[in-house]
Amino acid sequence: MGQAKRFSARKPRFGPLSVNPETARVREYQQSRVGFQAEQVRISTKYRTRLTKAKSHLHDSKGWSKLSSKEQVQKERELMNRNQREKEAELNAAAKE
């Protein structure tokens, strides 16, 4: 699967779509995003996924269970702060384009 083009709307998907009015409204709204708004959503989704995967790897690591609860909270905060800094840097770079 290829890389998404920057500042472009999400592609409409072909196949059976829900006829639920709420779902249809959300789908229409998502496909209307273009420009920086589309890129912002793409970046936010990417970093939300990265954070979830990183937390999962952290919790599955060998030393995690040996850490005190205070140290565990500190490790998670460090992870979240690093993720937030990277996300903000990418958003700022996208805003300059």
C-alpha positions, 0 to 999 in steps of 0.5 A, a space after each residue: 500500500 502506497 504512501 498517502 499524498 500530503 494535503 489530499 482528502 481520503 479516498 472514497 472506498 468502494 464496496 458496501 457502505 452503511 446506510 445508517 444516517 449517522 455513519 453516512 454523515 460521518 463518512 461524508 464529513 471525513 471525505 470533505 477534509 482537504 488541505 491542512 485539515 486532512 494532513 492534520 487528521 492523518 498525522 494525529 492518527 499516525 501518532 495515536 497509533 504509534 503511541 498505542 503500539 509503543 505502550 504495548 511494547 513497553 508493557 510487554 517488555 521484560 523489565 516492566 513488571 519489575 518496575 514500581 508503579 511510580 516508575 511505570 507511570 514515569 516511563 509512560 509519561 516519557 513515552 507520551 511526551 516524546 510522542 507529543 513532541 514528534 507529533 508537534 514537530 511534524 504538524 509544524 513542518 506540515 503547516 509551513 508547506 
